[in-house]
């Protein structure tokens, strides 16, 4: 996967590989020591976020970054990897 600056991902729409919109990127959650991206934090989550059982925190719904399959005009995640 290509490298991106984190700011370039903010506000991008997150959709599943089955075409379900989950919401937009509000922020990213990192592992402090390694700098590894752990989760995408969604803003404006859709009903699909709840239906798929995404973890919800005080900051918003979390999408595991390991589920990301592609980044372009929007971020595509694998439904199989988030449920």
PATORLUM-465265 format. One record per residue (C-alpha): residue number from 0; residue in one letter; x, y, z. Coordinates in pm, 1 decimal. Example, Ala and Ser with C-alpha at 12.3 -4.5 7.8 and 13.67 -1.06 7.14 Angstrom:
<sites>
resi | resn | c1 | c2 | c3
0 | A | 1230.0 | -450.0 | 780.0
1 | S | 1367.0 | -106.0 | 714.0
</sites>
This chain:
<sites>
resi | resn | c1 | c2 | c3
0 | X | 0.0 | 0.0 | 0.0
1 | X | 120.8 | 350.6 | -78.1
2 | X | 216.4 | 595.5 | 195.1
3 | X | -12.3 | 885.6 | 283.2
4 | X | 14.7 | 1175.4 | 521.3
5 | X | -249.2 | 1135.6 | 789.1
6 | X | -398.3 | 1476.0 | 707.1
7 | X | -473.7 | 1348.5 | 354.8
8 | X | -711.0 | 1086.7 | 501.1
9 | X | -916.9 | 1324.6 | 716.7
10 | X | -1271.1 | 1377.0 | 580.4
11 | X | -1243.2 | 1092.1 | 326.5
12 | X | -1548.5 | 866.8 | 309.2
13 | X | -1507.8 | 510.7 | 433.2
14 | X | -1699.8 | 242.9 | 241.3
15 | X | -1697.2 | -134.6 | 258.3
16 | X | -1601.7 | -363.9 | -25.4
17 | X | -1974.9 | -436.5 | -51.0
18 | X | -2056.1 | -69.7 | -115.5
19 | X | -2187.0 | 27.0 | 229.0
20 | X | -2084.7 | 374.6 | 347.0
21 | X | -1971.8 | 375.7 | 709.0
22 | X | -1895.5 | 744.5 | 760.8
23 | X | -1609.6 | 989.8 | 715.9
24 | X | -1263.4 | 991.5 | 872.2
25 | X | -1251.9 | 1217.8 | 1177.1
26 | X | -913.2 | 1107.6 | 1306.4
27 | X | -667.9 | 819.4 | 1321.9
28 | X | -565.4 | 620.9 | 1629.0
29 | X | -192.2 | 538.3 | 1649.8
30 | X | 26.4 | 313.8 | 1862.3
31 | X | 253.1 | 567.3 | 2033.0
32 | X | 583.8 | 384.0 | 2026.2
33 | X | 578.2 | 236.8 | 1676.9
34 | X | 360.5 | 495.9 | 1503.7
35 | X | 146.8 | 215.9 | 1358.7
36 | X | -207.0 | 320.7 | 1264.9
37 | X | -451.4 | 108.2 | 1465.4
38 | X | -794.9 | 246.0 | 1384.3
39 | X | -984.9 | 496.8 | 1178.7
40 | X | -1219.1 | 706.6 | 1392.5
41 | X | -1540.6 | 786.9 | 1207.2
42 | X | -1746.5 | 1104.1 | 1218.9
43 | X | -2098.4 | 1118.6 | 1079.4
44 | X | -2136.6 | 739.9 | 1110.0
45 | X | -2415.7 | 580.7 | 909.6
46 | X | -2654.4 | 311.1 | 1031.2
47 | X | -2421.2 | 60.9 | 863.7
48 | X | -2159.1 | 132.7 | 1131.1
49 | X | -2393.1 | 8.4 | 1402.7
50 | X | -2528.9 | -282.4 | 1197.5
51 | X | -2179.7 | -414.0 | 1135.4
52 | X | -2105.6 | -396.6 | 1507.4
53 | X | -1815.8 | -151.9 | 1494.2
54 | X | -1664.4 | -69.4 | 1831.4
55 | X | -1789.9 | 262.9 | 1964.6
56 | X | -1585.1 | 486.3 | 2192.7
57 | X | -1636.1 | 838.0 | 2323.6
58 | X | -1450.1 | 960.0 | 2013.3
59 | X | -1667.3 | 771.3 | 1763.2
60 | X | -1689.6 | 439.5 | 1582.5
61 | X | -1360.7 | 258.4 | 1520.7
62 | X | -1266.1 | 83.1 | 1197.5
63 | X | -955.4 | -137.9 | 1228.6
64 | X | -690.0 | -2.2 | 993.1
65 | X | -589.4 | -359.3 | 905.9
66 | X | -924.4 | -383.4 | 722.1
67 | X | -823.0 | -111.4 | 472.1
68 | X | -795.7 | -254.9 | 121.8
69 | X | -756.7 | 60.8 | -87.9
70 | X | -719.3 | 436.5 | -52.0
71 | X | -818.7 | 673.4 | -329.5
72 | X | -1106.1 | 919.9 | -349.3
73 | X | -1246.1 | 718.8 | -57.7
74 | X | -1117.6 | 445.0 | 173.8
75 | X | -1233.8 | 89.5 | 102.9
76 | X | -1241.1 | -158.7 | 391.4
77 | X | -1314.6 | -530.5 | 393.1
78 | X | -1639.3 | -616.0 | 572.0
79 | X | -1499.4 | -959.5 | 654.3
80 | X | -1209.5 | -798.7 | 842.0
81 | X | -1426.1 | -567.9 | 1055.1
82 | X | -1693.8 | -811.6 | 1175.6
</sites>
